Amino acid sequence: MYRGQDNEMQGIITDILIGLKSKFVQPVLDENGRLLNMLEELKRQDREGMADLKERVSLLEQKIEEIPLLVLSAIRDAINQATEGE
């Protein structure tokens, strides 16, 4: 009879553990999976944003490098126009 009670207790404990897993553990695992997916999406967006930002900075650097040439060209054109009017 003791053997039967042991099996019965084992079954009850198994049922309790299965219930605990489905009520407490599985929702946490599901939420962790959802959060992981969100983090991966945020990382992807961050990488894309950084690539876009690097491209914009590169274009800005290029424009800044062109400014002295534009200023010198403008000064040269102004001098040429002034000398043509004499």
Backbone hydrogen bonds in HBPLUS format (Angstrom, degrees):
<---DONOR---> <-ACCEPTOR-->    atom                        ^
c    i                          cat <-CA-CA->   ^        H-A-AA   ^      H-
h    n   atom  resd res      DA  || num        DHA   H-A  angle D-A-AA Bond
n    s   type  num  typ     dist DA aas  dist angle  dist       angle   num
A0005-GLN N   A0001-MET O   3.09 MM   4  6.43 156.5  2.15 151.4 157.5     1
A0006-ASP N   A0002-TYR O   2.96 MM   4  6.19 150.8  2.04 145.3 153.5     2
A0007-ASN N   A0003-ARG O   3.08 MM   4  6.39 156.2  2.14 145.3 150.7     3
A0008-GLU N   A0004-GLY O   2.95 MM   4  6.14 153.0  2.02 143.7 151.8     4
A0009-MET N   A0005-GLN O   2.82 MM   4  6.04 157.7  1.87 150.2 155.6     5
A0010-GLN N   A0006-ASP O   2.88 MM   4  6.06 153.3  1.95 143.2 151.3     6
A0011-GLY N   A0007-ASN O   2.93 MM   4  6.18 151.8  2.01 143.0 150.2     7
A0012-ILE N   A0008-GLU O   2.96 MM   4  6.26 154.7  2.02 146.1 153.0     8
A0013-ILE N   A0009-MET O   2.82 MM   4  6.04 167.6  1.83 155.4 158.6     9
A0014-THR N   A0010-GLN O   2.89 MM   4  6.05 155.6  1.95 144.3 151.6    10
A0015-ASP N   A0011-GLY O   2.90 MM   4  6.12 158.3  1.94 146.6 152.4    11
A0016-ILE N   A0012-ILE O   2.86 MM   4  6.14 156.2  1.92 150.6 157.5    12
A0017-LEU N   A0013-ILE O   2.89 MM   4  6.11 162.4  1.92 151.3 155.8    13
A0018-ILE N   A0014-THR O   2.90 MM   4  6.11 157.9  1.95 150.1 156.4    14
A0019-GLY N   A0015-ASP O   2.89 MM   4  6.07 157.2  1.94 145.4 152.1    15
A0020-LEU N   A0016-ILE O   2.80 MM   4  6.06 158.2  1.85 151.7 158.0    16
A0021-LYS N   A0017-LEU O   2.89 MM   4  6.07 158.0  1.94 145.5 151.6    17
A0022-SER N   A0018-ILE O   2.96 MM   4  6.21 164.2  1.99 150.0 153.9    18
A0023-LYS N   A0019-GLY O   2.87 MM   4  5.97 149.8  1.96 148.7 157.1    19
A0024-PHE N   A0020-LEU O   2.77 MM   4  5.54 158.8  1.82 147.2 153.1    20
A0025-VAL N   A0020-LEU O   3.40 MM   5  6.82 155.0  2.46 138.7 145.7    21
A0026-GLN N   A0021-LYS O   2.74 MM   5  5.80 169.9  1.75 170.7 167.1    22
A0029-LEU N   A0025-VAL O   2.94 MM   4  6.26 159.5  1.98 155.7 162.2    23
A0030-ASP N   A0026-GLN O   2.79 MM   4  6.02 159.7  1.84 155.3 161.0    24
A0031-GLU N   A0027-PRO O   2.89 MM   4  6.06 159.2  1.94 144.7 150.3    25
A0032-ASN N   A0028-VAL O   2.84 MM   4  6.04 156.9  1.89 149.2 156.0    26
A0033-GLY N   A0029-LEU O   2.95 MM   4  6.19 152.4  2.03 145.0 152.3    27
A0034-ARG N   A0030-ASP O   2.96 MM   4  6.27 155.2  2.02 147.4 154.2    28
A0035-LEU N   A0031-GLU O   2.85 MM   4  6.09 162.3  1.88 153.1 157.8    29
A0036-LEU N   A0032-ASN O   2.85 MM   4  6.01 151.7  1.93 144.4 152.6    30
A0037-ASN N   A0033-GLY O   2.99 MM   4  6.25 157.1  2.04 146.9 152.3    31
A0038-MET N   A0034-ARG O   3.00 MM   4  6.31 154.7  2.06 146.3 153.5    32
A0039-LEU N   A0035-LEU O   2.85 MM   4  6.10 157.9  1.89 149.9 155.8    33
A0040-GLU N   A0036-LEU O   2.92 MM   4  6.16 157.8  1.97 150.2 156.1    34
A0041-GLU N   A0037-ASN O   3.00 MM   4  6.25 153.7  2.07 144.9 151.9    35
A0042-LEU N   A0038-MET O   2.89 MM   4  6.17 156.8  1.94 149.6 156.3    36
A0043-LYS N   A0039-LEU O   2.85 MM   4  6.09 154.3  1.92 149.3 156.5    37
A0044-ARG N   A0040-GLU O   2.98 MM   4  6.20 155.3  2.04 144.3 150.8    38
A0045-GLN N   A0041-GLU O   2.92 MM   4  6.20 162.7  1.95 151.3 155.7    39
A0046-ASP N   A0042-LEU O   2.83 MM   4  5.99 150.7  1.91 143.8 152.7    40
A0047-ARG N   A0043-LYS O   2.87 MM   4  6.12 156.8  1.92 149.9 155.4    41
A0048-GLU N   A0044-ARG O   2.96 MM   4  6.25 161.1  2.00 150.6 155.7    42
A0049-GLY N   A0045-GLN O   2.82 MM   4  6.00 155.4  1.88 145.0 152.6    43
A0050-MET N   A0046-ASP O   2.83 MM   4  6.04 154.9  1.90 148.2 154.9    44
A0051-ALA N   A0047-ARG O   2.97 MM   4  6.19 156.2  2.03 146.4 152.8    45
A0052-ASP N   A0048-GLU O   2.97 MM   4  6.21 158.1  2.02 148.0 153.8    46
A0053-LEU N   A0049-GLY O   2.85 MM   4  6.04 156.4  1.91 146.4 153.5    47
A0054-LYS N   A0050-MET O   2.85 MM   4  6.04 159.0  1.89 150.1 155.4    48
A0055-GLU N   A0051-ALA O   3.05 MM   4  6.26 154.0  2.12 143.1 150.1    49
A0056-ARG N   A0052-ASP O   2.95 MM   4  6.24 156.8  2.01 148.4 154.8    50
A0057-VAL N   A0053-LEU O   2.88 MM   4  6.11 159.4  1.92 152.2 157.9    51
A0058-SER N   A0054-LYS O   2.94 MM   4  6.11 156.7  2.00 144.9 151.4    52
A0059-LEU N   A0055-GLU O   2.99 MM   4  6.30 157.5  2.04 147.5 153.1    53
A0060-LEU N   A0056-ARG O   2.88 MM   4  6.11 154.8  1.94 147.7 155.2    54
A0061-GLU N   A0057-VAL O   2.82 MM   4  6.07 158.9  1.86 152.9 158.2    55
A0062-GLN N   A0058-SER O   3.00 MM   4  6.25 154.8  2.07 145.1 152.1    56
A0063-LYS N   A0059-LEU O   2.96 MM   4  6.24 157.6  2.01 147.8 153.5    57
A0064-ILE N   A0060-LEU O   2.87 MM   4  6.12 157.2  1.92 151.1 157.7    58
A0065-GLU N   A0061-GLU O   2.94 MM   4  6.18 152.3  2.02 147.0 154.2    59
A0066-GLU N   A0062-GLN O   3.16 MM   4  6.43 135.5  2.37 139.4 151.0    60
A0066-GLU N   A0063-LYS O   3.07 MM   3  5.08 129.2  2.34  94.2 108.0    61
A0067-ILE N   A0064-ILE O   3.28 MM   3  5.32 143.2  2.43  99.0 108.7    62
A0070-LEU N   A0066-GLU O   3.07 MM   4  6.34 154.9  2.13 154.0 162.0    63
A0070-LEU N   A0067-ILE O   3.04 MM   3  5.04 114.3  2.49  97.8 114.0    64
A0071-VAL N   A0067-ILE O   2.89 MM   4  6.15 160.1  1.93 162.0 167.4    65
A0072-LEU N   A0068-PRO O   2.89 MM   4  6.11 167.6  1.91 152.5 156.0    66
A0073-SER N   A0069-LEU O   2.90 MM   4  6.02 157.1  1.95 145.3 152.0    67
A0074-ALA N   A0070-LEU O   2.91 MM   4  6.08 153.6  1.98 143.9 151.2    68
A0075-ILE N   A0071-VAL O   2.90 MM   4  6.19 157.1  1.95 152.6 158.8    69
A0076-ARG N   A0072-LEU O   2.87 MM   4  6.08 163.2  1.90 150.5 155.3    70
A0077-ASP N   A0073-SER O   2.87 MM   4  6.06 162.1  1.90 149.0 154.0    71
A0078-ALA N   A0074-ALA O   2.91 MM   4  6.08 152.3  1.99 143.1 151.1    72
A0079-ILE N   A0075-ILE O   2.88 MM   4  6.13 158.4  1.92 152.1 157.9    73
A0080-ASN N   A0076-ARG O   2.85 MM   4  6.11 161.1  1.89 151.8 157.4    74
A0081-GLN N   A0077-ASP O   2.91 MM   4  6.10 156.0  1.97 145.7 152.0    75
A0082-ALA N   A0078-ALA O   2.92 MM   4  6.11 151.3  2.00 143.1 151.6    76
A0083-THR N   A0079-ILE O   2.88 MM   4  6.14 154.8  1.94 151.5 158.0    77
A0084-GLU N   A0080-ASN O   3.00 MM   4  6.08 142.2  2.14 140.9 150.8    78
A0085-GLY N   A0081-GLN O   3.25 MM   4  6.39 138.7  2.44 137.6 146.4    79
A0086-GLU N   A0083-THR O   3.44 MM   3  5.43 158.6  2.49  98.6 104.6    80
